[in-house]
Amino acid sequence: MLRVMTDAKQVLQSLGREAVKSALGVKQSAIYAAEGKGVFPAAWFDALDNMGASQGVSVPRTLFNWKHASEDGEERRDDTPL
């Protein structure tokens, strides 16, 4: 049974900050920044999703900073107001 995570901090606690850092090849400061913002860079999705699947942890897509096209055709991020 998958454990569903509801925030970035839970994901990092469940998967292990050091394991995530190693899998992504990022500095500790990047891990802390993502935790502080409450969202992960979209580029981290595949690695975190795969880590989660192997450990029975569901990593929701909503915890990632995806880009979307706005009504005027310009790209925006999930955390950017319309």
Contacts in CASP RR format, 6 or more apart in sequence:
PFRMAT RR
TARGET T0000
AUTHOR 0000-0000-0000
METHOD contacts of the structure
MODEL  1
MLRVMTDAKQVLQSLGREAVKSALGVKQSAIYAAEGKGVFPAAWFDALDN
MGASQGVSVPRTLFNWKHASEDGEERRDDTPL
1 56 0 8 1.000
2 56 0 8 1.000
2 57 0 8 1.000
2 58 0 8 1.000
3 14 0 8 1.000
3 56 0 8 1.000
3 57 0 8 1.000
3 58 0 8 1.000
4 58 0 8 1.000
4 60 0 8 1.000
5 11 0 8 1.000
5 14 0 8 1.000
5 57 0 8 1.000
5 58 0 8 1.000
5 59 0 8 1.000
5 60 0 8 1.000
5 63 0 8 1.000
6 60 0 8 1.000
7 38 0 8 1.000
7 63 0 8 1.000
8 34 0 8 1.000
8 35 0 8 1.000
8 36 0 8 1.000
8 37 0 8 1.000
8 38 0 8 1.000
8 39 0 8 1.000
8 40 0 8 1.000
8 63 0 8 1.000
9 35 0 8 1.000
9 38 0 8 1.000
11 40 0 8 1.000
11 48 0 8 1.000
11 57 0 8 1.000
11 59 0 8 1.000
11 63 0 8 1.000
12 20 0 8 1.000
12 31 0 8 1.000
12 34 0 8 1.000
12 35 0 8 1.000
14 52 0 8 1.000
14 55 0 8 1.000
14 57 0 8 1.000
15 48 0 8 1.000
15 51 0 8 1.000
15 52 0 8 1.000
15 55 0 8 1.000
15 57 0 8 1.000
17 28 0 8 1.000
17 31 0 8 1.000
19 51 0 8 1.000
20 31 0 8 1.000
20 47 0 8 1.000
20 48 0 8 1.000
20 51 0 8 1.000
21 27 0 8 1.000
21 28 0 8 1.000
21 30 0 8 1.000
21 31 0 8 1.000
23 47 0 8 1.000
23 51 0 8 1.000
24 30 0 8 1.000
24 44 0 8 1.000
24 47 0 8 1.000
34 40 0 8 1.000
34 41 0 8 1.000
34 44 0 8 1.000
37 65 0 8 1.000
38 63 0 8 1.000
39 63 0 8 1.000
39 64 0 8 1.000
39 65 0 8 1.000
39 78 0 8 1.000
39 79 0 8 1.000
40 48 0 8 1.000
40 63 0 8 1.000
40 64 0 8 1.000
40 65 0 8 1.000
41 64 0 8 1.000
41 65 0 8 1.000
42 64 0 8 1.000
42 65 0 8 1.000
42 66 0 8 1.000
42 67 0 8 1.000
44 64 0 8 1.000
45 59 0 8 1.000
45 61 0 8 1.000
45 64 0 8 1.000
48 59 0 8 1.000
49 59 0 8 1.000
51 57 0 8 1.000
51 59 0 8 1.000
52 58 0 8 1.000
52 59 0 8 1.000
64 78 0 8 1.000
65 77 0 8 1.000
65 78 0 8 1.000
65 79 0 8 1.000
66 77 0 8 1.000
66 78 0 8 1.000
67 75 0 8 1.000
67 76 0 8 1.000
67 77 0 8 1.000
67 78 0 8 1.000
68 75 0 8 1.000
68 76 0 8 1.000
68 77 0 8 1.000
68 78 0 8 1.000
69 75 0 8 1.000
69 76 0 8 1.000
70 76 0 8 1.000
70 82 0 8 1.000
71 82 0 8 1.000
76 82 0 8 1.000
END
